[in-house]
């Protein structure tokens, strides 16, 4: 019995995609290693005839394979013929060829995340910041470049002011990268809208990163204050859960505004001496693996006298590969 894909099914190559019959030794395929997409190389190809196949129908596609082809599930590997109703590992195939960024932790990374949470915009395929303060925009651009390696520059723009009833001059920093946009959404819990974003605990990895986060957020939605024995900054947001999660990390009291206005969080210059901060380690890189449901597995016998041709591959260093984004492998 064959263990692979039928000849016309699409395999995700690093250079694009190809039908299973057009994959040759030396071809480089995409696969998943845990949460990350990685590359694996075809060391050998085998074609086997067979009369029995199954049609696997998932939330995203349908493909025809040998009944014994293995699919990755949360509980381990399962044969394609037994996968109906299960969830299987998958990644968005159209995003496989995009540029992946290496994130550098530290002050600049924290500043970028903090400023984005305060004043940034995270769209489907870009991250931007539009502000009136040229100095703030310059610091944001420098931090973004330092922590991602992507060049960011200032662009003069104009935008309407509801208070002044006219257009005012401003500055925009915009980097087109769906990877970076997805990464920021991951940091803030999946939704980067300022009213729904969660506190990005990824910035707690060290004091430098957390300090950068607070500086970036305060540059966007804060200011320095001083009265009595207090010296520090105050930040404002209508996202109460965000501020409530932030407060105990710096040993601050937080009382939400009960009249529907923006709430305030006071950040003392002596926050670190309160010993309420503790480092946490969270993934810096994007989790590219997801789960999709197998809706149906249909028997697909060969018609007439012509059997199926199943193509299987010997791969190095990873024994797995992607079929239209779905993680598969041959039996051991």
C-alpha positions as CSV (number, residue, x, y, z in Angstrom):
1,X,0.0,0.0,0.0
2,X,1.2,3.5,-0.7
3,X,1.8,6.0,2.1
4,X,1.8,9.3,0.3
5,X,-0.2,11.8,-1.7
6,X,-2.0,11.3,-5.0
7,X,-0.2,12.8,-7.9
8,X,-2.0,16.1,-8.3
9,X,-2.1,17.2,-4.6
10,X,-0.3,20.4,-3.7
11,X,2.9,20.3,-1.7
12,X,4.3,23.5,-0.1
13,X,7.8,24.2,-1.5
14,X,9.9,27.0,-0.3
15,X,9.8,28.4,-3.8
16,X,6.0,28.2,-4.0
17,X,4.0,25.0,-4.5
18,X,4.1,22.0,-6.7
19,X,2.0,18.9,-7.4
20,X,3.2,15.8,-5.6
21,X,4.3,14.2,-8.8
22,X,6.6,17.2,-9.6
23,X,8.6,17.1,-6.4
24,X,12.1,15.8,-7.0
25,X,15.3,15.1,-4.9
26,X,16.8,18.4,-3.9
27,X,13.4,20.2,-3.6
28,X,13.1,22.2,-0.4
29,X,9.8,21.9,1.4
30,X,8.1,23.7,4.3
31,X,7.2,21.9,7.5
32,X,6.4,22.7,11.1
33,X,8.8,22.2,14.0
34,X,6.7,22.8,17.0
35,X,5.2,26.3,16.6
36,X,7.7,27.4,13.9
37,X,7.8,26.9,10.1
38,X,11.2,25.4,9.0
39,X,12.6,23.9,5.9
40,X,13.4,20.3,5.0
41,X,15.0,18.8,1.9
42,X,13.8,15.9,-0.3
43,X,16.5,13.2,-0.3
44,X,14.5,10.7,-2.2
45,X,11.1,10.1,-4.0
46,X,9.1,6.9,-4.2
47,X,6.0,6.3,-6.3
48,X,3.7,3.5,-5.4
49,X,0.5,2.3,-7.1
50,X,-2.6,1.7,-5.1
51,X,-6.4,1.3,-5.6
52,X,-7.6,2.7,-2.3
53,X,-7.4,6.4,-1.3
54,X,-9.2,8.7,1.0
55,X,-10.4,12.3,0.5
56,X,-9.7,14.4,3.6
57,X,-11.9,17.4,3.9
58,X,-10.8,20.1,6.4
59,X,-11.9,23.7,7.2
60,X,-9.5,24.9,4.5
61,X,-9.1,22.4,1.7
62,X,-9.6,18.9,0.4
63,X,-6.8,16.5,-0.5
64,X,-6.5,12.9,-1.6
65,X,-4.0,10.6,0.0
66,X,-3.3,7.1,1.0
67,X,-5.4,5.9,4.0
68,X,-2.1,5.3,5.9
69,X,-0.7,8.8,5.6
70,X,-0.2,10.3,9.0
71,X,-1.7,13.7,10.1
72,X,-0.6,15.5,13.3
73,X,-3.2,15.9,16.0
74,X,-2.9,17.3,19.6
75,X,-2.7,13.7,20.8
76,X,-0.1,12.5,18.3
77,X,-0.2,11.2,14.8
78,X,-3.3,9.5,13.3
79,X,-3.9,7.8,9.9
80,X,-5.8,9.9,7.4
81,X,-8.5,7.2,7.2
82,X,-9.2,7.8,11.0
83,X,-9.0,11.6,11.1
84,X,-12.7,12.5,10.7
85,X,-13.8,14.8,13.5
86,X,-10.3,15.4,14.8
87,X,-8.2,18.6,14.8
88,X,-5.0,18.6,12.8
89,X,-1.9,20.8,12.7
90,X,-2.0,23.5,10.0
91,X,-0.4,26.8,9.0
92,X,-1.7,29.4,6.6
93,X,-0.1,28.3,3.3
94,X,-0.3,31.7,1.6
95,X,1.9,33.2,4.4
96,X,4.7,30.7,4.0
97,X,6.8,32.7,1.6
98,X,6.7,36.0,3.6
99,X,9.8,37.4,5.2
100,X,10.3,36.3,8.8
101,X,11.8,38.7,11.2
102,X,14.2,37.9,14.1
103,X,13.2,39.9,17.1
104,X,15.9,41.3,19.4
105,X,14.9,41.7,23.0
106,X,15.9,44.7,25.1
107,X,15.0,48.3,25.6
108,X,14.2,49.0,21.9
109,X,11.9,46.0,21.7
110,X,10.0,47.1,24.8
111,X,9.7,50.7,23.5
112,X,8.3,49.5,20.2
113,X,5.7,47.4,21.9
114,X,4.7,50.1,24.5
115,X,4.4,52.8,21.9
116,X,2.4,50.6,19.6
117,X,0.0,49.6,22.4
118,X,-0.5,53.3,23.3
119,X,-0.7,55.1,19.9
120,X,0.0,52.6,17.1
121,X,-2.2,50.9,14.5
122,X,-1.9,47.2,13.7
123,X,-3.5,46.4,10.3
124,X,-3.7,43.2,8.4
125,X,-0.3,43.6,6.9
126,X,1.4,46.6,8.4
127,X,2.2,48.4,11.7
128,X,2.1,52.2,11.8
129,X,2.3,55.1,14.2
130,X,0.9,58.6,13.4
131,X,1.7,61.4,15.9
132,X,2.3,65.1,16.0
133,X,5.6,64.9,18.0
134,X,8.5,64.4,15.6
135,X,10.8,63.3,18.5
136,X,8.4,60.6,19.5
137,X,8.1,59.3,15.9
138,X,11.9,59.3,15.6
139,X,12.3,57.3,18.7
140,X,9.7,54.8,17.6
141,X,11.3,54.4,14.2
142,X,14.7,53.9,15.7
143,X,13.4,51.3,18.2
144,X,11.4,49.4,15.5
145,X,14.5,49.2,13.3
146,X,16.8,48.1,16.2
147,X,14.5,45.3,17.4
148,X,13.3,43.9,14.0
149,X,16.0,44.8,11.5
150,X,13.4,46.4,9.2
151,X,14.2,49.9,8.0
152,X,11.6,52.4,9.3
153,X,11.6,56.1,8.5
154,X,9.5,59.2,9.2
155,X,7.0,60.5,6.6
156,X,5.4,64.0,7.1
157,X,1.6,63.7,6.9
158,X,-1.5,65.8,7.7
159,X,-4.5,64.6,9.6
160,X,-7.8,66.2,10.8
161,X,-8.0,67.5,14.3
162,X,-11.5,67.3,15.9
163,X,-10.5,69.8,18.6
164,X,-8.9,72.4,16.2
165,X,-11.4,71.8,13.4
166,X,-8.6,71.7,10.8
167,X,-5.9,69.6,9.5
168,X,-2.6,69.5,11.5
169,X,0.9,68.4,10.5
170,X,2.1,65.1,11.9
171,X,4.6,62.3,11.3
172,X,4.0,58.7,10.3
173,X,6.2,55.6,10.7
174,X,4.8,52.7,8.7
175,X,6.3,49.2,8.1
176,X,4.6,46.8,5.8
177,X,5.0,43.3,7.2
178,X,2.2,40.9,7.8
179,X,4.6,38.9,10.0
180,X,5.2,41.9,12.3
181,X,1.5,42.7,12.4
182,X,0.7,39.1,13.3
183,X,3.4,39.2,15.9
184,X,2.1,42.3,17.7
185,X,-1.4,40.7,17.7
186,X,0.1,37.6,19.3
187,X,1.8,39.8,22.0
188,X,-1.5,41.5,23.0
189,X,-3.7,38.4,23.0
190,X,-4.9,38.3,19.4
191,X,-6.7,41.6,19.0
192,X,-4.6,44.8,18.8
193,X,-7.5,47.2,19.1
194,X,-6.7,49.6,21.9
195,X,-9.9,48.8,23.8
196,X,-9.5,45.0,23.5
197,X,-5.7,44.4,23.6
198,X,-4.4,42.5,26.6
199,X,-1.3,43.5,28.5
200,X,1.7,42.2,26.6
201,X,3.5,40.1,29.2
202,X,6.3,39.4,26.7
203,X,7.8,42.7,27.8
204,X,8.5,41.3,31.3
205,X,11.5,39.2,30.2
206,X,13.9,41.6,31.8
207,X,14.1,45.1,33.4
208,X,15.5,46.8,30.3
209,X,12.7,45.5,28.1
210,X,10.0,46.5,30.7
211,X,11.5,49.9,31.1
212,X,11.4,50.4,27.4
213,X,7.8,49.4,27.3
214,X,6.8,51.9,30.0
215,X,8.8,54.7,28.3
216,X,7.2,53.9,24.9
217,X,3.7,53.8,26.4
218,X,4.2,57.0,28.4
219,X,5.5,58.8,25.3
220,X,2.2,57.9,23.6
221,X,-0.4,58.2,26.3
222,X,1.4,59.6,29.4
223,X,3.2,62.5,31.0
224,X,5.5,63.3,33.9
225,X,3.9,64.4,37.1
226,X,5.3,65.6,40.5
227,X,3.5,66.5,43.7
228,X,4.2,66.0,47.3
229,X,6.5,63.0,47.7
230,X,5.5,61.5,44.3
231,X,7.7,61.7,41.3
232,X,7.0,59.7,38.2
233,X,4.6,59.5,35.3
234,X,0.9,58.9,34.7
235,X,-0.5,57.0,31.8
236,X,-4.2,57.0,30.7
237,X,-6.3,54.4,29.0
238,X,-10.0,53.4,28.8
239,X,-8.8,49.8,28.6
240,X,-9.3,49.0,32.3
241,X,-8.2,45.3,32.2
242,X,-4.9,46.4,30.6
243,X,-4.1,48.9,33.3
244,X,-5.3,46.5,36.1
245,X,-2.8,43.8,35.0
246,X,0.0,46.4,34.7
247,X,-0.5,47.9,38.2
248,X,0.7,45.1,40.5
249,X,3.8,44.6,38.4
250,X,5.0,48.0,39.5
251,X,3.5,47.9,43.0
252,X,0.9,50.6,42.2
253,X,-2.6,51.1,43.4
254,X,-5.1,51.3,40.6
255,X,-8.7,52.5,40.8
256,X,-10.7,52.5,37.5
257,X,-12.6,55.7,36.6
258,X,-16.3,55.0,37.3
259,X,-17.6,57.9,35.1
260,X,-16.7,56.4,31.7
261,X,-13.6,58.5,31.2
262,X,-10.1,57.2,30.7
263,X,-8.6,55.6,33.8
264,X,-5.1,56.6,35.1
265,X,-2.2,54.6,36.3
266,X,0.6,56.3,38.2
267,X,4.2,54.9,37.7
268,X,6.6,56.0,40.4
269,X,10.2,56.5,39.5
270,X,11.0,54.1,42.4
271,X,8.8,51.3,41.1
272,X,11.7,48.8,40.9
273,X,12.6,49.2,44.5
274,X,9.2,47.9,45.5
275,X,10.3,44.3,44.5
276,X,6.9,43.6,42.8
277,X,8.5,43.0,39.4
278,X,9.4,39.4,38.4
279,X,10.8,38.4,35.0
280,X,8.8,36.1,32.8
281,X,9.8,34.3,29.6
282,X,7.3,34.3,26.7
283,X,7.9,33.5,23.0
284,X,9.4,36.4,21.0
285,X,8.9,34.7,17.6
286,X,5.6,34.1,15.9
287,X,3.6,31.0,16.6
288,X,2.8,29.9,13.1
289,X,1.1,26.6,13.9
290,X,-2.7,26.4,14.2
291,X,-5.3,23.7,14.4
292,X,-8.1,23.0,12.0
293,X,-10.9,20.5,12.0
294,X,-11.2,17.5,9.7
295,X,-14.9,17.7,8.6
296,X,-15.0,14.5,6.7
297,X,-13.0,11.6,5.4
298,X,-14.4,10.0,2.2
299,X,-13.4,6.7,0.7
300,X,-12.0,7.3,-2.8
301,X,-11.6,4.0,-4.7
302,X,-9.8,4.0,-8.0
303,X,-12.1,4.0,-11.0
304,X,-11.9,1.4,-13.7
305,X,-8.5,-0.3,-14.2
306,X,-6.3,2.8,-13.5
307,X,-4.9,2.8,-10.0
308,X,-3.8,5.8,-7.9
309,X,-0.1,6.8,-7.9
310,X,1.0,7.8,-4.4
311,X,4.2,9.8,-4.0
312,X,6.2,9.7,-0.8
313,X,9.4,11.4,0.2
314,X,12.5,10.7,2.2
315,X,13.2,14.0,3.9
316,X,16.2,15.5,5.8
317,X,16.5,16.8,8.5
318,X,12.7,16.8,9.3
319,X,10.6,13.8,8.3
320,X,7.4,15.9,7.9
321,X,6.1,18.2,5.2
322,X,3.0,20.4,4.5
323,X,0.1,19.6,2.2
324,X,-1.7,22.9,1.5
325,X,-0.5,23.9,4.9
326,X,-1.5,20.7,6.7
327,X,1.3,18.8,8.5
328,X,1.7,15.2,7.4
329,X,4.3,12.4,7.4
330,X,4.7,8.8,6.3
331,X,4.3,5.9,8.8
332,X,7.5,5.0,10.7
